[in-house]
Amino acid sequence: MPLKDATTKTVVKKEPATSRDRRPRRPSLSNEEFLDKALDLFLEQGFERTSIDAITAAAGIAKRTVYARYGDKKTLFKAALQRAIEEWLVPVERLRQAECATLEESLLAIAYILVDNMLSPKGLRLLRLTNAESGHMPEIGAFTVRQGEQPTIAYLADLFQRHLAKDATSFPEAEDAAQAFLDLVVGGPANEAAWGVVSERTAIDQRTRYGVRLLLHGLLGSSTTSAALSDARLADENLRLKKLLAESLIELDQARERLGSVAGGDKTAKK
């Protein structure tokens, strides 16, 4: 019987791996889904206590991928915040479509839209996160205001300008009025909700209507706005006063005639 060469190797043929042999992989998240996941963790644990390790573990993404995309945790936080603002912000075109015949009706319709948006889960998440982190990161609060409020304020200022100004320079408080609208009408219910105060919908709507009337009639009574609005009113008032003066002069002449008649009658009686 021939001897086998000691150097001969036995080749073991491996069977191809089946689907049962492969370990299941977690479905990869889109970048938007990853940012949403990161924002949820930032809200739940706070910026300081949320680590990149925790975010990557929750999202199933390699740490090197996160650093390659964002560089550091603060940049990731701002990106997640930017994503939340863009998703939450009401488009200006939608606000324009809500405009009505009068300024008061327009402001009320816009107020309902903005209040509902602030009280939505996305709005409250953004508000609570910004409030929690802006104390030790003031740039986060400024970033949120710049990205979230400024487009709305610019639109509202234009709305006030179109209704209250006779020309482009006659209502310089337009931006102040827009900010006051957001603070007084929209900010109240949002701040209460952020602090956990839950109000009935009817109460929110009632305060919204009252806030719009209070703001608008306060504006209509301001000196600068009155100067822009009151030419026609002053003309009407001037006409009314002239009519009243004419009627008073007529009554005065009639009174003089009556007095003259009485005086003439007394002289005749004495004779």
Secondary structure, 3 states (H helix, E strand, C coil): CCCCCCCCCCCCCCCCCCCCCCCCCCCCCCHHHHHHHHHHHHHHHCCCCCCHHHHHHHHCCCHHHHHHHHCCHHHHHHHHHHHHHHHHCCCHHHHHHCCCCCHHHHHHHHHHHHHHHHCCHHHHHHHHHHHHHCCCCHHHHHHHHHHHHHHHHHHHHHHHHHHHCCCCCCCCCHHHHHHHHHHHHHHHHHHHHHCCCCCCHHHHHHHHHHHHHHHHHHHHCCHHHHHHHCHHHHHHHHHHHHHHHHHHHHHHHHHHHHHHHHHHHHHHHHC
